[in-house]
Amino acid sequence: MKKQNKFYITTAIDYVNAEPHIGHAYQKIIADVLARWSKLQEKEVFYLTGTDEHGQKIARSAAENKKTPKEFVNSLAPKFENSWKLLNIDFDRFIRTTEEDHKKRVREFIRLMHKKGDIYKGQYRGLYCEDCEAYYTEKDLVDGKCKFHPHKEIKILTEEAYFFKLSKYQKKLLELYEKNKKYILPLFRRNEIINRVKAGLNDLNITRLKENVSWGIDFPLDENKIVYVWYEALLNYITGIGWPDDKKFKKFWPADVEILGIDNGWFHCVIWPAMLLSLGIKPPKTILINGFLTFNGNKISKSLGNVISPKILVEKYSADSIRYYVCRNFVFGQDGDFSEEILVNRHNNELANKLGNLFSRATALAEKYGIEKTENKLLKKLKLKQIKILFDNYEFDKVLNEIFAFLDICNEYIQKNKIWETKNKKQIYEILDSLRVIAILLWPFIPSASEKISETLGFDLKFEDIKKCLDIKKIRKSEILFKKL
Ligand SMILES: [Zn+2]
């Protein structure tokens, strides 16, 4: 099989009706870990993230804040973008769905879908959750209420609308799930979705009456309508890389991984691939569904104030510590609780004591006694194959367990051999070389610390270098990697 040399990853684009929080950040971090893992392997990576800026809910929040919708989203979108930068998330584009370029490409998509005969005009009557901006059927509701907004009344709406012939794609979707077993991950999510698709699909209302919802993209087939916000937001994954004509689209599509929360699952696993199939565009390779976080045992919501702000958390704990904590502490795909207490413990015991101490001890020994290049036999104890398999299965907690098990072996090696007494230059080299490998493997998780190690010792962060015993070029006592909290 031809080696795949590109990696295109997208995240959910966040709905900007409130400030960014750690729940949004979690998903962006995981995407960055995957992007950096691909960069280590010298793949060309494109990482797309951004904000979803249309729809009724935003218009309403804007009015509450005495702003126009445009002013309102302009005040919030940069906060999302800056939060990801503070967390060292190395995205390639931050797309906003209010950009003219996105709007133009969305209208083009609709015109083409219409030409394919997949859009028709009809009457819509349905159960509508204003907070989701989504229609539901009876069986989607729990006790007559939205699953995600149990305190919100469900409305019954009737209106003239345009429909996407989603029902036409039931068989093709089931074939897609069957053919690509990794299309929806984790697997327990896959079965949920497949069972719902088997139960039957309704055509999707893709417009809203302008008189009810005016903050959106003009629907190109009817001036009295705007495009349903969900429909156009999904298109960001292709408009963001210049569909249909840009060479970026030709190079990077289909997306290798699209990561999102389960509240977006139905749209991404069912509606999105059907939209693409309608125009003969390949669906993404994998839809990866992350769990939800609570914060110190509480549901994440505005009422927690700014303690859940990524910016505040980075100032308090540093980007590396937060990134490390969420990857090590949670089983990806499951829900988890972001506990500041556990974060501090892990920072102190694992990053400061284990990694930080190994680094400062090893560099101090090297500076004092020098090194002598030799075959690094310690590396035989590193389970590299296992780490790769775990990474490909999105088991980030286990990847870190393996890397830290190897770190423990290195720390024990110094103790057991009393290197500070024997001054054995070959053993000091082995420790430094092992640290080199550890820094490469940890780079997707804690890029700042890994880069400090690589700069101190003078090596490149490349996956293919792991097995080579390299010259350690610079030897100097290190600065402290992690201060204890
Ligand atoms: Zn809802």
Boltz pocket constraint, residues with backbone or C-beta under 6 A from the ligand:
constraints:
  - pocket:
      binder: B
      contacts: [[A, 129], [A, 130], [A, 131], [A, 132], [A, 133], [A, 146], [A, 147], [A, 148], [A, 149]]
      max_distance: 6.0
